[in-house]
Amino acid sequence: MLLIFVVGDVLGAGIYALVGAVGAEVGGAIWTAFTAALVLAVLTAFAYAELVTKYPQAAGSALYVDRAYKASFFTFIVGFAVMCSGIASASTLSRAFAGDYLEQFVDVPLVAAALGFILVVAAVNLRGIAESVKVNVLLTCVEVVGLLLIVAVGIAALGDGSADFGRNFEFKEGESVFVAIIGGASLAFYALIGFEDSVNVAEETRDPARAFPRALFGGLAIAGVIYLLVTMTASMVVPTGQLSDSSGPLLEVVKEGPLDIPLKLFAFIALLAVANGALST
């Protein structure tokens, strides 16, 4: 369950909501930014894996800083920063939920829909950790199916010749390749660091020192492979400008791809995927 929690937390937000934004920074070579971000995320994961085995309590980063420096000021600053990142993540995901994906079903003011979504997610979390993680497991299975559909669109597009695979090696005009990748990676890294939420549920496992590192690195490996396949598919099926202009970039892939996937079906899967990321955050 912890492995699925990590996979769902990493996949939920970034791949469904940020592909277009990363493309706006780096150009068609979106996969390069996600690869750079993945390397940085793995380095961060090594630190978390070491610290969780020593201090498997729910306080996470604030606890580690407190144990290291014994200074309440530093503990507060780190705890406050983590809280702010959670607010930023949840608000970003709530807006993604209320955007192009939800518009496939109802026309609701974005802010009203986003606030309503936050209240529902809060209610599930208030019910309890066991119920929340079980919902995470269910939603993760659904969102992985949605991403496999995107990969299938890419395979079909390559098969019928409609894909432009060369777009995966095009970088944003007017900038160096290095600057473009760093610009994209700064956004893509946000999509990959969801695993740090998992440190707060490590103490719910029977043997955190053994279970957490395996779940963490296994989840990152699974998510990393899926990220690369989906970003390459998105870039070769949809022009970069069209991706960056959409708050539901993978919906554009379904629209432009050769497979006859119902838009409402994929929009529903995307809504559940975004909800999963928000629930974990």
Legacy VTK file of the C-alpha trace (Angstrom):
# vtk DataFile Version 3.0
C-alpha trace
ASCII
DATASET POLYDATA
POINTS 281 float
0.000 0.000 0.000
2.914 2.347 0.696
4.372 1.609 -2.749
1.048 2.461 -4.390
0.792 5.581 -2.220
4.198 6.765 -3.519
3.343 5.975 -7.151
-0.012 7.733 -6.897
1.424 10.784 -5.166
4.192 11.229 -7.741
2.028 10.582 -10.798
-1.160 12.410 -9.862
-0.270 16.060 -10.264
2.647 16.374 -12.610
1.789 14.237 -15.542
-1.856 15.266 -15.834
-1.429 18.976 -15.139
2.140 20.097 -15.851
3.177 18.566 -19.177
2.118 21.666 -21.099
3.728 24.090 -18.648
7.039 22.213 -18.883
6.766 22.235 -22.674
6.391 26.019 -22.610
9.751 26.225 -20.823
11.799 23.604 -22.647
10.109 23.151 -26.032
9.250 19.785 -27.552
11.966 17.899 -25.646
9.796 17.690 -22.517
11.309 14.361 -21.497
14.722 15.952 -20.931
13.338 18.251 -18.212
11.584 15.351 -16.494
14.762 13.259 -16.656
16.810 16.047 -15.043
14.145 16.480 -12.373
14.076 12.711 -11.770
17.834 12.675 -11.085
17.414 15.465 -8.520
14.417 13.715 -6.987
16.373 10.478 -6.556
19.139 12.360 -4.698
16.501 13.857 -2.418
14.945 10.413 -1.971
18.244 8.991 -0.680
18.220 11.612 2.082
14.625 10.817 3.022
15.260 7.064 2.965
18.160 7.478 5.406
16.298 9.832 7.734
13.030 7.885 7.826
14.866 4.745 8.955
16.242 6.753 11.910
13.120 8.779 12.730
9.966 7.085 11.393
7.550 9.636 12.853
4.922 11.681 11.029
6.583 15.092 11.453
8.843 14.562 8.434
11.263 17.334 7.465
10.609 19.436 10.572
11.492 16.456 12.774
14.773 15.830 10.928
15.846 19.455 11.255
14.885 19.445 14.936
17.008 16.356 15.588
19.951 17.850 13.667
20.058 21.386 15.090
17.982 21.291 18.300
16.786 24.810 17.421
13.064 25.538 17.561
13.423 28.421 15.094
14.780 26.166 12.343
12.153 23.535 13.145
9.399 26.127 12.784
10.783 27.582 9.542
11.020 24.162 7.884
7.596 23.105 9.156
6.124 26.384 7.905
7.784 25.955 4.485
6.396 22.421 4.172
2.945 23.726 5.060
3.238 26.435 2.401
4.313 23.897 -0.217
1.283 21.788 0.703
-1.004 24.787 0.244
0.610 25.590 -3.117
0.314 21.966 -4.255
-3.293 21.565 -3.174
-4.329 24.869 -4.761
-2.566 24.013 -8.038
-4.261 20.622 -8.127
-7.667 22.041 -7.244
-7.404 24.476 -10.168
-6.319 21.659 -12.466
-9.353 19.655 -11.299
-11.685 22.580 -11.987
-10.210 23.362 -15.428
-10.486 21.691 -18.832
-11.073 18.198 -17.434
-14.144 19.197 -15.378
-15.491 21.297 -18.255
-16.107 18.072 -20.165
-18.986 17.436 -17.739
-20.221 20.706 -16.204
-19.638 24.424 -16.624
-18.849 25.685 -13.113
-16.882 28.794 -12.062
-13.281 27.692 -11.584
-12.776 29.033 -8.057
-16.097 27.642 -6.790
-15.332 24.197 -8.224
-11.790 24.270 -6.812
-12.988 25.171 -3.307
-15.677 22.506 -3.391
-13.070 19.966 -4.455
-10.791 20.912 -1.533
-13.667 20.427 0.933
-14.382 16.923 -0.393
-10.700 15.919 -0.183
-10.496 17.317 3.364
-13.552 15.296 4.386
-11.957 12.044 3.165
-8.733 12.766 5.076
-10.616 13.677 8.237
-12.329 10.280 8.141
-8.984 8.585 8.869
-5.642 7.397 7.453
-6.846 3.843 6.703
-9.792 5.106 4.662
-7.662 7.764 2.947
-4.950 5.320 1.830
-7.529 2.826 0.560
-8.986 5.591 -1.601
-5.409 6.368 -2.748
-4.918 2.758 -3.842
-8.130 2.777 -5.871
-7.413 6.147 -7.510
-3.819 5.181 -8.320
-4.992 2.104 -10.226
-7.375 4.289 -12.234
-4.770 6.943 -13.046
-2.183 4.372 -14.170
-4.774 2.954 -16.571
-5.282 6.475 -17.940
-1.556 6.924 -18.536
-1.310 3.542 -20.231
-4.044 4.753 -22.583
-1.835 7.744 -23.449
1.103 5.410 -24.160
-1.212 3.337 -26.383
-2.112 6.528 -28.277
1.607 7.130 -28.865
2.183 3.601 -30.154
-0.808 3.894 -32.484
0.371 7.306 -33.733
3.798 5.877 -34.536
2.141 2.975 -36.312
-0.004 5.104 -38.633
2.695 7.723 -39.244
0.813 10.655 -37.681
3.356 11.166 -34.888
6.228 13.630 -35.166
8.877 11.858 -33.065
11.484 14.459 -34.012
9.652 16.998 -31.828
11.087 15.166 -28.810
14.485 16.665 -29.708
13.388 20.250 -30.343
14.222 22.894 -27.736
12.731 26.307 -27.136
13.994 28.865 -29.646
16.132 31.722 -28.417
17.538 29.900 -25.367
20.431 27.548 -24.810
19.644 23.882 -24.328
20.955 24.013 -20.750
18.776 26.978 -19.758
15.719 25.395 -21.388
16.206 22.091 -19.538
16.780 23.834 -16.205
13.681 25.958 -16.731
11.576 22.895 -17.466
13.170 20.837 -14.692
12.287 23.480 -12.097
8.618 22.782 -12.859
9.007 19.048 -13.448
10.748 18.654 -10.071
7.572 19.901 -8.416
5.747 17.063 -10.146
8.203 14.459 -8.855
8.585 15.383 -5.185
5.200 14.077 -4.115
7.021 11.157 -2.506
7.979 13.364 0.465
4.349 13.144 1.606
4.963 9.444 2.132
7.351 10.080 5.041
4.342 11.155 7.070
2.720 7.735 6.726
5.907 5.693 7.227
5.102 5.157 10.906
1.879 3.403 9.850
3.953 0.500 8.449
5.051 -2.464 10.565
8.762 -2.130 9.732
9.516 1.384 8.361
13.290 0.853 8.113
12.769 -2.054 5.724
9.535 -1.094 3.986
10.010 2.607 3.317
13.215 2.617 1.174
11.891 -0.228 -1.000
8.552 1.484 -1.500
10.174 4.872 -2.123
12.685 3.825 -4.782
10.325 1.304 -6.332
7.641 3.963 -6.642
10.051 6.481 -8.148
11.273 3.915 -10.700
7.724 3.055 -11.795
6.682 6.703 -11.964
9.872 7.701 -13.792
9.362 5.181 -16.599
5.720 6.199 -17.025
6.690 9.906 -17.058
9.194 9.400 -19.870
6.787 7.359 -22.017
3.906 9.801 -21.538
5.945 12.975 -22.108
7.414 11.572 -25.322
3.944 10.579 -26.494
2.463 13.995 -25.673
5.207 15.822 -27.536
5.104 13.736 -30.695
1.282 13.705 -30.952
0.452 17.335 -30.073
2.343 20.513 -31.074
4.107 22.099 -28.105
2.158 25.361 -28.310
-1.156 23.525 -28.134
0.034 21.551 -25.107
1.230 24.644 -23.237
-2.052 26.498 -23.825
-4.164 23.782 -22.195
-4.833 23.172 -18.485
-5.622 19.572 -19.482
-2.691 18.744 -21.799
-3.241 14.992 -21.898
-6.800 15.587 -23.028
-5.269 17.242 -26.098
-3.306 14.038 -26.740
-6.521 12.010 -26.685
-8.198 14.509 -29.043
-5.348 14.500 -31.575
-4.428 10.812 -31.331
-5.593 8.113 -33.751
-7.410 6.017 -31.122
-11.114 6.581 -30.575
-10.999 7.140 -26.800
-14.099 8.944 -25.451
-13.039 12.365 -24.169
-15.396 12.158 -21.219
-13.892 8.836 -20.150
-10.363 10.185 -20.176
-11.436 13.446 -18.513
-13.023 11.385 -15.725
-9.809 9.389 -15.259
-7.789 12.625 -15.177
-10.101 14.101 -12.545
-9.561 11.066 -10.323
-5.781 11.257 -10.880
-5.631 14.909 -9.869
-7.845 14.141 -6.869
-5.382 11.432 -5.841
-2.475 13.874 -5.776
-4.489 16.389 -3.769
-5.625 13.709 -1.316
-2.008 12.661 -0.639
-0.838 16.250 -0.298
LINES 1 282
281 0 1 2 3 4 5 6 7 8 9 10 11 12 13 14 15 16 17 18 19 20 21 22 23 24 25 26 27 28 29 30 31 32 33 34 35 36 37 38 39 40 41 42 43 44 45 46 47 48 49 50 51 52 53 54 55 56 57 58 59 60 61 62 63 64 65 66 67 68 69 70 71 72 73 74 75 76 77 78 79 80 81 82 83 84 85 86 87 88 89 90 91 92 93 94 95 96 97 98 99 100 101 102 103 104 105 106 107 108 109 110 111 112 113 114 115 116 117 118 119 120 121 122 123 124 125 126 127 128 129 130 131 132 133 134 135 136 137 138 139 140 141 142 143 144 145 146 147 148 149 150 151 152 153 154 155 156 157 158 159 160 161 162 163 164 165 166 167 168 169 170 171 172 173 174 175 176 177 178 179 180 181 182 183 184 185 186 187 188 189 190 191 192 193 194 195 196 197 198 199 200 201 202 203 204 205 206 207 208 209 210 211 212 213 214 215 216 217 218 219 220 221 222 223 224 225 226 227 228 229 230 231 232 233 234 235 236 237 238 239 240 241 242 243 244 245 246 247 248 249 250 251 252 253 254 255 256 257 258 259 260 261 262 263 264 265 266 267 268 269 270 271 272 273 274 275 276 277 278 279 280
